[in-house]
Amino acid sequence: MKYLIGIDAGTSATKTVLFDELGRVMAMASQEYPLFQPQNGWAEQRPEDWADAAVNTLAEVVKKAGVLQEDILGIGLSGQMHGLVMLDEEGKVIRPSIIWCDQRTGEEVEEMLRRMPKERWMEITANPPLTGWTAAKILWVRRHEPENYRRCRHILLPKDYLRYVLTGVFATEVSDASGMQLLDVKRRCWSDEVLKTLSIDKALLGRVYESCEVTGTLLPEIAERTGLSTAVKVVGGAGDNAAAAVGTGIVRDGKAFTTIGTSGVVFAHTSQFLADPKGRVHTCCCAVTGAWHLMGVTQAAGLSLQWIKKQCCQDYMERAQEEGRDVYDLINDAVSHIPAGSDKLIYLPYLMGERTPHLNPDCRGVFFGLSAIHTREHMLRAVMEGVAYSLCDCNEILREMGVEIGQMMACGGGGKSPVWRQMLADLYHCPVKTIEQTEGPALGAAILASVGCGVYSSVEEACDRIIREESSTDPREEEAKQYNRYHQLFQEIYRSLEDDFGKLARL
């Protein structure tokens, strides 16, 4: 039996999982780290924290698994997209990484649009300039921290910084690079035109690989620290959502998934290059060679539930600790008794601005309809419903673009919630399924490694052998009708408040 490892560098923690070649978990470990918000709308993390977490968890799973060193063939990397990692000529981190949900770059986005019209950005990068994406962050550092920019010799994404730590190689791959706004997404290579327009030196960027290609092998010091061989291959890997797609079997047309992690994503596979001319959903290269994916993003999905849990659910957290249960299981139990629509309470989940469908860094979270009858449990359910309405916005745009989705999978931490899955099924008007494997991006990364190491001939073959369906949640007719009405009002509330969000941002 051969073994592969998937490392997923998320926003909250890095999770490392060792799988056998059939996708069965042999060992796993995770390590958390902090997120820093120096100002409202800013979000940063220390790349060194990711590196420590990756190496520590890698050593832990190798020790736990107890398999022969020579049978561990490869490592696949996954991680949060869009984060800016800047290294100096010695490979040292210059400043904390500005991560995906940071919204400080409004002026830089305007500058990008002055330098090149939106239509041309769409033609090359398949997406309009976005505040959360990497190019605008590079411009922000150049404008506000010129000394840091002058010191910069390498620009990497979060998971690609881990690649450098593990292998000494400066490289990325097509799915993650698609979210930098520097890649020609249709041609799957760096865009010389974009780099010239933004005056960014191409030498700062690593080589672009396909997701299954081998990018390097482990450095001797990393092999020694982790108990692995220097022959272990590290493949390109994928951004977290592209890796999650592989880890849930979304590798053919007609398949899609919804993930509810810190952010929420509706992700559809397509073998044809498609781009939304309005820029509401993102088009990126996917981890399957020669294919793409369409992706709508809700910035604060699980983050919204995490926020209200921290602010209002101390007793739930204490009870969960006493009973040895997950606090979110207690929340699910509590909100299951509240009717669909939360007794006329609606939540807009815009704690960190929004990407789909509004592309608005200024919008903010809203509770609409609060009255004296509402309890904390109503607010919790309204938060979950508001996230589901926003994900439904994403799904409707994909349908408008002609993407036919015959199978919707659910993954991520929120995907484990039967309450959330039922909301999605009711709003999507189709079954929402889960698979037996729950490792998502880590499994997807390991599958990519299995192809790069020759265990399987293609990603599709690997998924056919590994992915196993577990459950299916069917839509309910009456609740679906109720949610349709609330969803329409949810959309109208945003339109009514859109100008006011801008006024609030300018105060």
Disulfide bonds with the S-S distance in Angstrom:
none
